[in-house]
Amino acid sequence: MTDPRSVIAAVRDGRGLDGSGAALIAKGLADGSVSDAQAGAFAMAVLTHRLGEKGRVALTRAMRDSGHVMRWDLPGPVVDKHSTGGIGDTVSLILAPLLAARGVFVPMISGRGLGHTGGTLDKLEAIPGFICDQSEEQFRRIVKNTGCAIVAATADFAPADRRLYAIRDESATVESIDLITASILSKKLAAGLDALVLDVKAGSGAFLANADSSNRLARALVQTANGTGCRTSALITEMDQPLARSAGNALEVAEAIRVLRGEKGALRDLVLALSAECLDLAGQGADGLEQVLDSGAAAEAFGCMVAAQGGPADLIDRPEAYLTAAPVSLPIPSPEGAVAGIDVTALGHAVVALGGGRVRAGEKIDHRVGLSALAKLGEPVGPDAPLAMVHAADDTAAEIAIAAVQAAYRIGEPATPGPLVRDRVSADD
């Protein structure tokens, strides 16, 4: 087929999408030969008729190949992790150096936050001097020398997705599992991975709060990535409460450093689970992961990565010297009782309202602000045990955030948290 209209009609009529049709659409999205109207019609056809596994693989591969695809020549496997987003999710900052300390290479291409979930790049940019925008030559050098790097995508990676992503918002097709899958994977797979692990969140703070939707997305992602030749599995993980105790960029970096230095908790547990998945997929075996974390080797690898990307060489040893504190820090009072439920999305919006996130792409954020010491499900709260600490630019912003956090917590009989990892999805499922 040489006319995008025939491809759109085939999807619209339920005849599916083949490799040549997907390539035509992806190329046209990247070079502009597919119009906005045609792109919107294609997205709507996909939403209403779905592509099936073969069509998803074809679209993902074509969108990946619409730009530059990296190839690596390294003395070890190349792996990565992707999360669908959550509150207090600072896994990448710990997982990448932990895997690097185990001898695998992690070229992580990440994004900035939009909406209620934070972005990995925003967190790293809370570190003075840290440069996320690296040339490919610099990216390759850092990965080779330190084992890991976390960078922003350049315009060369999956340009078809950049165009279709904007069209999806304008055409009310954001929720299409097929298009979500192709969008996530086309960018990740352009990094030239041998293996990929997906962290698909489920719960009140997840991108897809409904458990069935999270399961469908996890299965679509795993089937599609394996269909393109990248060994992939997924963990479906709990997001009915914040993963970490902090939400906000500098605060989350500080907590990630504490985990790298031995702090226990759910954040560490999930890092270990996802890292084990990565190593198993890469054929390395996951024995000794905890010892690597406890030995300080992962902390050293993180410090090397930070320094290589322009940050301070002694961040691990002196985080308080570099991670700027907000001017106002106040406890968030609670009535006596226990945490019976949390609207996690509302907590994310409270951080955004403080200035720690963005509603529209390109907005500046305040890396200092956020929430710390967040109470978790089942924990006692009261006059001597606040819900959290708020870190704000001024008293007015702090008071608004206090009211929002209080509204997000339900106090009553203690809730029993669900398992951190709800399910595992592999290519064999």
N, C-alpha and C positions, 0 to 999 in steps of 0.2 A: 504493500500500500504506500502511496506517495502523497495522499491527501489526508490531513488530520481529521477531516469530517467523516471519512469512512471508518476510521478507528473509533471515533466517538460514537458513531451509529452502531458499530458492532458491540460496544460495551452497553450502550443504551438498550439494545435489543436482546441482551443476554447471551450474546455469542462469544463473550470473553475478550481477553487481550493476549495476543501472542508476542513473541520477542521482537518481530519487525515493527509491529504497531507501537509497542512500548518505546522502542528506540526512536521512532518518528516523533512521538509526543515529547519525550525527554529532550531530544535535540532541539525541537521547536520551542520548548519552554526556555532552554538555555540561550538560544540565539535570537529569539523574538519572532520566529516565523509562525509560531502558534500564537494567535491573538488572545487577549484577555477573555473575550467572549468564548472562544473555543476552549481555553483552559478551564473556565468556570463550568462549561457544559460537560467537559470530561470529568471534572471532579464530582459533579452532581450525578452523572451516569454511574460512576464508581460507587458512590454512596448508596444509590437506590438499587443497583443490581449486583454489587460486589464482584470481586475478581476471582475468588477461589485461590488455591495455593499456587497453581502454575502462573496465573496472572499476576499475583503479588510478587512472585520471584522475578518475573519478566520486568515488571515496573521498577522494582528495587534495583535490579542489575543495570537497567537502562539509566536510571537516575544517578546511580553511582558512577557510571561510565560517561556521564554528560560532562564531567570535568576531569581533573587530574586524579589518578589513583596511585598511591605510593607503593613502592616496592622496597623491601629491606634486605640487607645482607649483613646479618648480625649473628653472633655466636650463641643464639638461644631463641626460643619462641617469642613471637610478638603478640601480646594479648591486651585486652581492655575490658572495662566494665561500663555499663550504661544504666542509669537510674531514671525512672519516669518521674521522679521529683517528689519531694516531701519536706517536712519541717524538721530542722535539726539534722539534716542528712549531709554530713561532712565525710562520708565514706571515702570519696576519691582521694582526699588529701592524705589518708592513712594507707589505703589499699595500694596506690601506685608505688610509693617507696617500699612498702612491705614486700611486694612482688619483685621489685628491683633488687632488694636485698637477697631474694631467693634465686636470682640469676635469670629471671625472665625480663623482657623489655616491654615497657608500657608507654606507647606514644598516644597520650590521651588528648583528644580534640574535644573541648567542652564548650559550653555556652554560658550566656549571662541570664540572670533570672528575669522573669516576666510574670506578673500576677502574684499569687500568694506563695509560690515556692522560690527559694533562693537559687542563685546560679553559682557553680563552682568558680568561674572566673571572677565574679564579684568578691567572693571570699578571699581568693588569692590576692586580689588588688587591694585588700585591706593591709597587706604587707608592704611597707614602704619600698619603692624601687622595683617591685616585682613586675615583670613585663610579660603579658600574655600574648601579645602580637609579635610572633617570631617568624622570620623567614624560614622557608623550608630547609635551607642550608643550616641555619642555627638550630632548628628543631631537630634535625638529624644528628647534629653534633652533640646536643645535650642528651638525647636519648642514648647515643652510643657511649658517652662518657659517664653518665650518672645512672643509666638504666631506666629513667622515666623523665617525662616532661608533660606539663599540662598547658595547652595553648589554645588560642582561639582559631577557629576555622578561617582560612583565607577564601577569597572569592573564587579561587580555582577549584574548591571542593564542592561537588554536587550542586552546580549552579541551577540545575532544573528544580531542585528542591527549594532553593531560595525563592524562586518565582512562584512555584505552586503553593508554598506555605502561605504567602500573602493572599493568593487567590482563594484558598480554603476559607480564610477568615471572612472575606468579602462575599463568598458564595454560600455561606452557612453549611459547609461540609467538613468542619473541623473534626467532628466525631467519627468520621469514617475509619474503621479499624484498618482497612487496606491502605488508606493514605497515611495514617499515623505510622504504620509499619514501614512503608517505603521511605517516609521522611526520616525516621530515626535511623534506619539501617543504611540508607544511601550515604549519609555523612560518616557514620562510624566505619563502614566497610571501605570507604575511600582511603582510610589510613593504612590499608594493607595488612589486616590482622590475620593471624593464624587461628585465634580463638577469641570468643566474646562471651561474657556473662552479663545477663540482664537482671536488674533488680526492679521488678514490677510491683509498685505499691498498691495496697488495697486498704480502704478504710476512710475515715472522715477527712483526712488531710491529703488524700491521693488525688491525682489527676482524674482517675476513674474510680470513684468511691464505691461503686457497685462491684461486689465480688465476682459476679458472672462476667462483667465487662473486663475486669482485670485478668481473669483466667483466659478469656478469649484473646485478649491482646498478647498475653504471654505466649500462648500457643502459636498465634500468627507470627510473632517475632521469631520464635525458635524455628518453626518450620521454614520460614522464608530465609533466614540467615543461613541455615544449613543447606537450603536449596541453592544458594549462591556459592557454596563451597567453604563457608567459614564455620568451624565447629562452635556450636552455641548451645547454651542451656540458660534457664531462667529460674530465679527464686521469686516466689510471690511472698512479699513481706508486709508486715503489719504497719499501718499508718493511722491507727485509731488514737495514737498519742505521739508526741514528738519523739524522734529517734534518740536525739541527744538531750542534754539539759539546757542547751542554748539555742537561740534562734536570732540570727543577726551576724553580719559578716566577720568582724574582728573577734566577736565573742565565740563564734564557731571555730575560727582558726585556733584560738587559745585552747578550746576544748580538744580539738584534734591533736594539738601538741601534747596535752596532758595524756591522751590515750597513747600516743607514740612513746611517752615516758612511763607508761605502765598503768594508767588509770583503768579500772574495770567498769563494765556497764554494757548496756545494749548496743551502743555504737561500736565498741570493740568486738562484741559477739558477732555482729553482722559483718564487720570487716573480715573477720576470720572465716565466716561461712562463705562469703563471696570470693575471697582469695583462694580458699580451698577448691571451689568450683573452677576458677581460672586455671589453677595448677593441674587439676585432674584433666581438664580439656586439653591442656598443653602437653599432657603425658609426663608431667614432672613429679606427681605425687605430692600430697599435702602434709606429710609428716614434718613435725618440728616447727610449724608456723608460729605457734605461741612463743616458742623459745626465741625465734628470730625477733619477734616484737619485743619480748622482755629483755633481750640482750642489748637493745639500743641500736641495732643495725638498721632497722627501719627508720628510726629517728635521724640517724646519720645520713641515710639516703635522702630523706626529706630535706635536711639542711643543705646537702649538696645541690639538690634540684633548685631550691630557693636561691642559693647563691649564683648558680649558673644562669638563672633567669632574672638576675639583677637585684635580688633582695639581699638583706644582711646575712653575713656568713654565720653569725652567732644567734640567729633567731631562736633556735631550740633552747639555748641556754638562758636567753634573756627576753622572752616574749613580751613581758610587761614594758620593756624599754622601747618597743616598736609598735605594738598594737594599741593605738590611741584609745583612751577611755572617754566615754561621753561625759559631758559636764554634770548631768543630773543622774543620780542613781537612787532609786527608792524601792522599798518592799511593796508588794501588792497584797493588801490584807485579804483575809478570808474568814468566813464564819467557821466555827468549830465543826469538824466532821471529817470526812474522807472524800477523795476524788472518786466520783461515781461515773463521770463521763467528761469528755473534752471535745469541743468543736475545734479540731486542729486547723482547719482552713481559716477559722476566725483568728487564731493566733498568728497565722501567716499574714493575714490582712492587717493585724495590729502592728506587725513589724514594718510592713509597707507604709502604713500611715505615719509611723515614726520617722520615715525617710530612709529606711533600710532596704527598700525594694523599689520596683518601678511598675507603673501601670502601663506606660507606653515605652516602646523601644527607644533607647537613646537618652532617657532621663538620667540625671545624675543621682547618685545615692550617697547617703551618709554611712560610711563603714563603721562608725563608732556605736551606732544605736542598736537596740534589740532587747531581747529578754534572756535572762540567765536563771539558773537554779529552778527550772520549771518543775513543778510537782507532776508526778506521773500517776497513772491509774492505781487506785487502791491505797495511796499514801495518805497519812493523816495530815490535815491542815487546820489552821486556826490562828489565834492571836500570836502565838509564838512560832508558827510555821506558815509563812506566807506562801501564796500560790507561785510566786516568782519574784525576781528583781527586774525592774524596768530601767533601761539605760536610754536616756533621751537628751535631745539638744537643749531643751528648756522645760520649765515647770508645766507649762500649758500642754505641751506634747506628752509629757509624762502622765498627767492627769487623764487625758483622753485615752491613753494606752491602758492605764490601770482599769478604767471602766470597761474597755473592750475585753481585756483578759478576764476580768471577773465574770463578764457575761458568757465567756467561752467555756468556763468551768461549771460543771454541775456537781454540787456537794451533797452527799447523802451517805448511803451505805457503800462501803468500799467495793469498787469494781474489781473483778479478777481479770488481769490482762490476758489477751490471747497469746498464742505462740508467736515469737518474733518472725519465724519462717513458717508461713502457712502451707506452702506446697513447693514442689520442684517440678519443672517441666524440662524434659530432654527431647532429643531428636527421636527417641524410641517411643515416646508417648503418642 
